[in-house]
């Protein structure tokens, strides 16, 4: 049973990591907005038969506060977050972009302070500074003398800020929706936020036609990296525990680098290793608990 749980965990992390590789591979075949909207639509259609009865009964009873939180969650985790990933991968490599996954705990820490009122101590500020030094090193591609940031790296970082916001906003939920109902609503409301993005892409001349490669990428993103990965993650957390499973998220950059090398022919450079080392060191500093006197 324990072996099965670890096998499912590895498959889940690989499915999530693979989404970045697929997005980079089809960057010229489908626009970020169309890919994201397609993913949300597919998931909503697949979940609707299981969620519509519960939603019909529960939505009228939601308070104004519940709706505000749902809209915040849909904005931060339902659409724009993924669209920024796909947009960033038009301009930067999957190797660089996926290393920013390790910054999520830092942004969660920074956002939890104003939103949830959690204090940040001096050691945690030091961890934030060290992690941001790693982000800067990767974003500047090691060019510390004449620095310039890749717009794709900035999009990837912005995506992680939104994902961190989504994680923090989850703590504000008070509604009665179960997981299937909640995920359906996030997808539907996320589609509303993607509408202006799609209109903007139409005016900028991005590829809105859906060819075979683009369609396959959207299906993978919807079924592989969302439905199957979320189901696998739920299975793993119930059997290994949230803390043990959560720590393994830091394996995703390593998995992504291997996948990028195997399928995209990308190879990491010294600044990738140095940058992620700084990021993880900062996360360790920011996450370590202070000693409590006996």
BASENU-759086 format. One record per residue (C-alpha): residue number from 1; chain; z, y, x. Coordinates in Angstrom, 1 decimal. Layout:
! residues N
<atom NUM, "A", <Z, Y, X>>,
...
***
This chain:
! residues 294
<atom 1, "A", <0.0, 0.0, 0.0>>,
<atom 2, "A", <0.9, 2.4, 2.8>>,
<atom 3, "A", <-2.4, 1.6, 4.6>>,
<atom 4, "A", <-4.3, 2.3, 1.4>>,
<atom 5, "A", <-2.6, 5.7, 1.1>>,
<atom 6, "A", <-3.5, 6.7, 4.6>>,
<atom 7, "A", <-7.1, 5.5, 4.1>>,
<atom 8, "A", <-7.4, 7.6, 1.0>>,
<atom 9, "A", <-5.9, 10.5, 2.8>>,
<atom 10, "A", <-8.5, 10.3, 5.6>>,
<atom 11, "A", <-11.3, 10.0, 3.0>>,
<atom 12, "A", <-10.0, 13.0, 1.2>>,
<atom 13, "A", <-9.8, 15.2, 4.3>>,
<atom 14, "A", <-13.3, 14.1, 5.3>>,
<atom 15, "A", <-14.7, 15.0, 1.8>>,
<atom 16, "A", <-13.1, 18.4, 2.0>>,
<atom 17, "A", <-14.3, 19.0, 5.6>>,
<atom 18, "A", <-17.8, 17.7, 4.7>>,
<atom 19, "A", <-18.2, 20.5, 2.2>>,
<atom 20, "A", <-18.5, 23.0, 5.1>>,
<atom 21, "A", <-21.0, 20.8, 6.9>>,
<atom 22, "A", <-23.1, 20.5, 3.7>>,
<atom 23, "A", <-23.0, 24.2, 3.0>>,
<atom 24, "A", <-24.2, 25.0, 6.6>>,
<atom 25, "A", <-27.0, 22.4, 6.4>>,
<atom 26, "A", <-28.5, 23.7, 3.1>>,
<atom 27, "A", <-28.0, 27.4, 3.8>>,
<atom 28, "A", <-31.7, 28.1, 3.5>>,
<atom 29, "A", <-32.1, 25.9, 0.4>>,
<atom 30, "A", <-29.7, 27.5, -2.1>>,
<atom 31, "A", <-27.8, 30.8, -2.4>>,
<atom 32, "A", <-24.0, 30.9, -2.2>>,
<atom 33, "A", <-23.6, 32.2, -5.7>>,
<atom 34, "A", <-25.9, 29.5, -7.3>>,
<atom 35, "A", <-24.2, 26.8, -5.3>>,
<atom 36, "A", <-20.7, 27.9, -6.4>>,
<atom 37, "A", <-21.7, 28.5, -10.0>>,
<atom 38, "A", <-23.4, 25.1, -10.2>>,
<atom 39, "A", <-20.3, 23.4, -8.8>>,
<atom 40, "A", <-18.0, 25.1, -11.4>>,
<atom 41, "A", <-20.4, 24.3, -14.2>>,
<atom 42, "A", <-20.6, 20.6, -13.3>>,
<atom 43, "A", <-16.8, 20.2, -13.0>>,
<atom 44, "A", <-16.2, 22.1, -16.3>>,
<atom 45, "A", <-18.7, 19.9, -18.1>>,
<atom 46, "A", <-17.2, 16.7, -16.6>>,
<atom 47, "A", <-13.7, 17.7, -17.5>>,
<atom 48, "A", <-14.4, 19.2, -20.9>>,
<atom 49, "A", <-14.3, 16.0, -23.0>>,
<atom 50, "A", <-10.8, 15.3, -21.6>>,
<atom 51, "A", <-9.5, 18.8, -21.9>>,
<atom 52, "A", <-10.9, 20.4, -25.1>>,
<atom 53, "A", <-8.4, 19.1, -27.6>>,
<atom 54, "A", <-5.4, 20.2, -25.4>>,
<atom 55, "A", <-7.0, 23.6, -24.7>>,
<atom 56, "A", <-7.7, 24.2, -28.4>>,
<atom 57, "A", <-4.1, 23.6, -29.2>>,
<atom 58, "A", <-2.5, 25.4, -26.2>>,
<atom 59, "A", <-4.7, 28.4, -25.5>>,
<atom 60, "A", <-3.7, 30.4, -28.7>>,
<atom 61, "A", <0.0, 30.1, -27.6>>,
<atom 62, "A", <-0.5, 31.5, -24.1>>,
<atom 63, "A", <1.2, 34.8, -23.5>>,
<atom 64, "A", <-0.5, 37.8, -22.0>>,
<atom 65, "A", <1.3, 37.1, -18.7>>,
<atom 66, "A", <-0.1, 33.5, -18.7>>,
<atom 67, "A", <-3.6, 34.8, -19.2>>,
<atom 68, "A", <-3.2, 37.3, -16.3>>,
<atom 69, "A", <-2.0, 34.5, -14.0>>,
<atom 70, "A", <-5.0, 32.3, -15.0>>,
<atom 71, "A", <-7.4, 35.1, -14.3>>,
<atom 72, "A", <-5.9, 35.7, -10.9>>,
<atom 73, "A", <-6.1, 32.0, -10.1>>,
<atom 74, "A", <-9.7, 31.9, -11.3>>,
<atom 75, "A", <-10.6, 34.8, -9.1>>,
<atom 76, "A", <-8.9, 33.6, -6.0>>,
<atom 77, "A", <-9.5, 29.9, -6.2>>,
<atom 78, "A", <-12.2, 29.3, -8.8>>,
<atom 79, "A", <-15.3, 30.9, -7.5>>,
<atom 80, "A", <-15.3, 33.8, -5.0>>,
<atom 81, "A", <-13.3, 31.8, -2.5>>,
<atom 82, "A", <-16.0, 29.1, -2.3>>,
<atom 83, "A", <-18.9, 31.6, -2.5>>,
<atom 84, "A", <-17.6, 33.4, 0.6>>,
<atom 85, "A", <-17.5, 30.1, 2.4>>,
<atom 86, "A", <-21.1, 29.4, 1.6>>,
<atom 87, "A", <-22.1, 33.0, 2.4>>,
<atom 88, "A", <-20.3, 32.9, 5.8>>,
<atom 89, "A", <-22.1, 29.7, 6.8>>,
<atom 90, "A", <-25.4, 31.6, 6.6>>,
<atom 91, "A", <-24.3, 33.6, 9.7>>,
<atom 92, "A", <-21.8, 31.5, 11.6>>,
<atom 93, "A", <-21.5, 27.8, 12.6>>,
<atom 94, "A", <-19.5, 25.2, 10.7>>,
<atom 95, "A", <-17.6, 24.6, 13.9>>,
<atom 96, "A", <-16.3, 28.2, 13.9>>,
<atom 97, "A", <-15.8, 28.6, 10.2>>,
<atom 98, "A", <-13.7, 25.4, 9.7>>,
<atom 99, "A", <-11.3, 26.4, 12.4>>,
<atom 100, "A", <-10.0, 29.2, 10.2>>,
<atom 101, "A", <-8.7, 26.5, 7.8>>,
<atom 102, "A", <-5.6, 26.5, 10.0>>,
<atom 103, "A", <-4.9, 30.1, 9.1>>,
<atom 104, "A", <-3.9, 29.3, 5.5>>,
<atom 105, "A", <-0.2, 29.0, 6.2>>,
<atom 106, "A", <-0.2, 32.4, 7.9>>,
<atom 107, "A", <-1.9, 34.2, 5.0>>,
<atom 108, "A", <0.4, 32.4, 2.5>>,
<atom 109, "A", <3.4, 33.7, 4.4>>,
<atom 110, "A", <2.1, 37.3, 4.4>>,
<atom 111, "A", <1.2, 37.2, 0.7>>,
<atom 112, "A", <4.4, 35.5, -0.4>>,
<atom 113, "A", <6.4, 38.5, 0.8>>,
<atom 114, "A", <5.0, 41.1, -1.6>>,
<atom 115, "A", <4.2, 38.7, -4.5>>,
<atom 116, "A", <7.2, 36.4, -4.4>>,
<atom 117, "A", <9.7, 38.6, -2.6>>,
<atom 118, "A", <10.2, 36.2, 0.3>>,
<atom 119, "A", <11.4, 37.9, 3.5>>,
<atom 120, "A", <9.6, 37.6, 6.8>>,
<atom 121, "A", <11.8, 37.4, 9.9>>,
<atom 122, "A", <10.9, 38.6, 13.5>>,
<atom 123, "A", <10.0, 35.1, 14.7>>,
<atom 124, "A", <7.5, 34.7, 11.8>>,
<atom 125, "A", <5.9, 38.1, 12.7>>,
<atom 126, "A", <5.4, 36.8, 16.2>>,
<atom 127, "A", <3.7, 33.7, 14.8>>,
<atom 128, "A", <1.4, 35.9, 12.7>>,
<atom 129, "A", <0.5, 37.9, 15.8>>,
<atom 130, "A", <-0.3, 34.8, 17.9>>,
<atom 131, "A", <-2.4, 33.3, 15.1>>,
<atom 132, "A", <-4.4, 36.4, 14.6>>,
<atom 133, "A", <-5.0, 36.5, 18.4>>,
<atom 134, "A", <-6.6, 33.0, 17.9>>,
<atom 135, "A", <-8.7, 34.3, 15.0>>,
<atom 136, "A", <-9.9, 37.2, 17.0>>,
<atom 137, "A", <-10.8, 35.0, 20.0>>,
<atom 138, "A", <-13.0, 32.7, 17.8>>,
<atom 139, "A", <-14.5, 35.6, 15.8>>,
<atom 140, "A", <-15.5, 37.4, 19.0>>,
<atom 141, "A", <-16.8, 34.2, 20.5>>,
<atom 142, "A", <-14.7, 34.7, 23.6>>,
<atom 143, "A", <-16.2, 38.1, 24.3>>,
<atom 144, "A", <-13.0, 39.9, 24.8>>,
<atom 145, "A", <-14.5, 42.6, 27.0>>,
<atom 146, "A", <-17.2, 43.8, 24.6>>,
<atom 147, "A", <-15.8, 42.5, 21.2>>,
<atom 148, "A", <-17.9, 42.2, 18.1>>,
<atom 149, "A", <-17.1, 40.1, 15.1>>,
<atom 150, "A", <-19.7, 37.8, 13.4>>,
<atom 151, "A", <-20.0, 38.7, 9.7>>,
<atom 152, "A", <-19.9, 35.0, 8.9>>,
<atom 153, "A", <-16.5, 34.6, 10.6>>,
<atom 154, "A", <-15.2, 37.6, 8.5>>,
<atom 155, "A", <-16.4, 35.9, 5.3>>,
<atom 156, "A", <-14.7, 32.6, 6.3>>,
<atom 157, "A", <-11.4, 34.5, 7.0>>,
<atom 158, "A", <-11.7, 36.3, 3.7>>,
<atom 159, "A", <-12.2, 33.0, 2.0>>,
<atom 160, "A", <-8.9, 31.7, 3.5>>,
<atom 161, "A", <-7.2, 34.9, 2.3>>,
<atom 162, "A", <-8.3, 34.1, -1.2>>,
<atom 163, "A", <-7.3, 30.5, -0.9>>,
<atom 164, "A", <-3.8, 31.6, 0.3>>,
<atom 165, "A", <-3.7, 34.0, -2.7>>,
<atom 166, "A", <-4.5, 31.1, -5.0>>,
<atom 167, "A", <-1.7, 29.0, -3.5>>,
<atom 168, "A", <0.8, 31.9, -3.9>>,
<atom 169, "A", <-0.3, 32.7, -7.5>>,
<atom 170, "A", <0.3, 29.0, -8.4>>,
<atom 171, "A", <4.0, 29.7, -8.0>>,
<atom 172, "A", <3.7, 32.3, -10.9>>,
<atom 173, "A", <2.4, 29.8, -13.4>>,
<atom 174, "A", <4.5, 29.3, -16.6>>,
<atom 175, "A", <1.8, 28.0, -18.9>>,
<atom 176, "A", <1.9, 24.5, -20.5>>,
<atom 177, "A", <-1.6, 23.3, -19.4>>,
<atom 178, "A", <-1.8, 19.9, -17.7>>,
<atom 179, "A", <-3.9, 19.5, -14.5>>,
<atom 180, "A", <-7.2, 18.6, -16.3>>,
<atom 181, "A", <-6.8, 21.5, -18.7>>,
<atom 182, "A", <-5.8, 23.9, -16.0>>,
<atom 183, "A", <-8.7, 22.9, -13.7>>,
<atom 184, "A", <-11.1, 23.3, -16.6>>,
<atom 185, "A", <-9.9, 26.8, -17.3>>,
<atom 186, "A", <-10.1, 27.8, -13.6>>,
<atom 187, "A", <-13.7, 26.6, -13.5>>,
<atom 188, "A", <-14.7, 28.4, -16.7>>,
<atom 189, "A", <-13.0, 31.7, -15.8>>,
<atom 190, "A", <-14.4, 31.4, -12.3>>,
<atom 191, "A", <-17.9, 31.3, -13.7>>,
<atom 192, "A", <-17.2, 34.7, -15.3>>,
<atom 193, "A", <-16.4, 36.1, -11.9>>,
<atom 194, "A", <-19.5, 34.5, -10.4>>,
<atom 195, "A", <-21.9, 36.2, -12.9>>,
<atom 196, "A", <-21.9, 39.6, -11.1>>,
<atom 197, "A", <-22.4, 37.8, -7.8>>,
<atom 198, "A", <-25.5, 35.9, -9.2>>,
<atom 199, "A", <-26.9, 39.2, -10.5>>,
<atom 200, "A", <-26.4, 40.8, -7.1>>,
<atom 201, "A", <-28.2, 37.8, -5.4>>,
<atom 202, "A", <-31.1, 38.2, -7.8>>,
<atom 203, "A", <-31.5, 41.8, -6.7>>,
<atom 204, "A", <-31.2, 41.0, -3.0>>,
<atom 205, "A", <-33.9, 38.3, -3.0>>,
<atom 206, "A", <-31.7, 35.3, -2.1>>,
<atom 207, "A", <-33.0, 31.8, -2.9>>,
<atom 208, "A", <-32.1, 31.1, -6.5>>,
<atom 209, "A", <-34.5, 28.2, -7.0>>,
<atom 210, "A", <-32.8, 24.8, -7.0>>,
<atom 211, "A", <-34.6, 22.3, -4.8>>,
<atom 212, "A", <-33.6, 18.7, -4.0>>,
<atom 213, "A", <-31.5, 19.6, -1.0>>,
<atom 214, "A", <-29.7, 22.3, -2.9>>,
<atom 215, "A", <-29.1, 20.2, -5.9>>,
<atom 216, "A", <-27.6, 17.4, -3.8>>,
<atom 217, "A", <-25.3, 19.8, -2.0>>,
<atom 218, "A", <-24.0, 21.2, -5.4>>,
<atom 219, "A", <-23.4, 17.6, -6.6>>,
<atom 220, "A", <-21.5, 16.8, -3.4>>,
<atom 221, "A", <-19.5, 20.0, -3.7>>,
<atom 222, "A", <-18.6, 19.3, -7.3>>,
<atom 223, "A", <-18.0, 15.6, -7.4>>,
<atom 224, "A", <-17.1, 14.8, -3.7>>,
<atom 225, "A", <-15.1, 17.8, -2.4>>,
<atom 226, "A", <-13.6, 18.7, -5.8>>,
<atom 227, "A", <-13.1, 15.9, -8.3>>,
<atom 228, "A", <-12.8, 12.9, -5.9>>,
<atom 229, "A", <-10.9, 14.9, -3.2>>,
<atom 230, "A", <-8.5, 16.3, -5.8>>,
<atom 231, "A", <-7.9, 12.9, -7.2>>,
<atom 232, "A", <-7.4, 11.4, -3.8>>,
<atom 233, "A", <-5.0, 14.2, -2.8>>,
<atom 234, "A", <-2.9, 13.6, -5.9>>,
<atom 235, "A", <-2.8, 9.8, -5.1>>,
<atom 236, "A", <-1.7, 10.5, -1.5>>,
<atom 237, "A", <1.0, 13.1, -2.4>>,
<atom 238, "A", <2.6, 10.7, -4.9>>,
<atom 239, "A", <2.8, 7.9, -2.3>>,
<atom 240, "A", <3.4, 9.7, 1.0>>,
<atom 241, "A", <5.1, 12.9, -0.2>>,
<atom 242, "A", <4.0, 16.5, -0.3>>,
<atom 243, "A", <5.5, 17.4, 3.1>>,
<atom 244, "A", <3.9, 14.5, 5.0>>,
<atom 245, "A", <0.6, 15.0, 3.3>>,
<atom 246, "A", <0.6, 18.7, 3.8>>,
<atom 247, "A", <1.0, 18.5, 7.5>>,
<atom 248, "A", <-2.2, 16.4, 7.8>>,
<atom 249, "A", <-4.3, 19.4, 6.5>>,
<atom 250, "A", <-4.3, 20.6, 10.1>>,
<atom 251, "A", <-6.5, 17.6, 10.9>>,
<atom 252, "A", <-9.4, 19.1, 8.9>>,
<atom 253, "A", <-10.7, 21.4, 11.7>>,
<atom 254, "A", <-10.8, 18.5, 14.0>>,
<atom 255, "A", <-12.7, 16.3, 11.5>>,
<atom 256, "A", <-15.0, 19.2, 10.7>>,
<atom 257, "A", <-15.8, 19.7, 14.4>>,
<atom 258, "A", <-16.7, 16.0, 14.8>>,
<atom 259, "A", <-18.9, 16.1, 11.6>>,
<atom 260, "A", <-20.6, 19.3, 12.8>>,
<atom 261, "A", <-21.4, 17.7, 16.1>>,
<atom 262, "A", <-22.7, 14.5, 14.5>>,
<atom 263, "A", <-24.8, 16.0, 11.7>>,
<atom 264, "A", <-25.6, 19.5, 12.7>>,
<atom 265, "A", <-25.8, 19.2, 16.5>>,
<atom 266, "A", <-23.2, 21.9, 17.0>>,
<atom 267, "A", <-20.9, 21.7, 20.0>>,
<atom 268, "A", <-17.6, 23.5, 20.4>>,
<atom 269, "A", <-17.0, 26.0, 23.2>>,
<atom 270, "A", <-13.9, 26.8, 25.2>>,
<atom 271, "A", <-13.0, 29.7, 22.8>>,
<atom 272, "A", <-12.9, 27.3, 19.9>>,
<atom 273, "A", <-10.3, 25.2, 21.5>>,
<atom 274, "A", <-8.3, 28.2, 22.8>>,
<atom 275, "A", <-8.5, 29.9, 19.5>>,
<atom 276, "A", <-7.3, 27.0, 17.4>>,
<atom 277, "A", <-4.5, 26.3, 19.9>>,
<atom 278, "A", <-3.3, 29.9, 19.4>>,
<atom 279, "A", <-3.6, 29.6, 15.6>>,
<atom 280, "A", <-1.6, 26.4, 15.5>>,
<atom 281, "A", <1.0, 27.8, 17.9>>,
<atom 282, "A", <1.4, 30.8, 15.6>>,
<atom 283, "A", <1.7, 28.6, 12.5>>,
<atom 284, "A", <4.4, 26.5, 14.3>>,
<atom 285, "A", <6.3, 29.7, 15.1>>,
<atom 286, "A", <6.0, 31.1, 11.6>>,
<atom 287, "A", <6.9, 27.8, 9.9>>,
<atom 288, "A", <9.8, 26.7, 12.1>>,
<atom 289, "A", <13.1, 27.0, 10.3>>,
<atom 290, "A", <15.8, 29.0, 12.0>>,
<atom 291, "A", <18.9, 27.0, 13.1>>,
<atom 292, "A", <21.8, 27.1, 10.7>>,
<atom 293, "A", <25.3, 27.3, 12.4>>,
<atom 294, "A", <27.4, 24.2, 11.8>>,
***
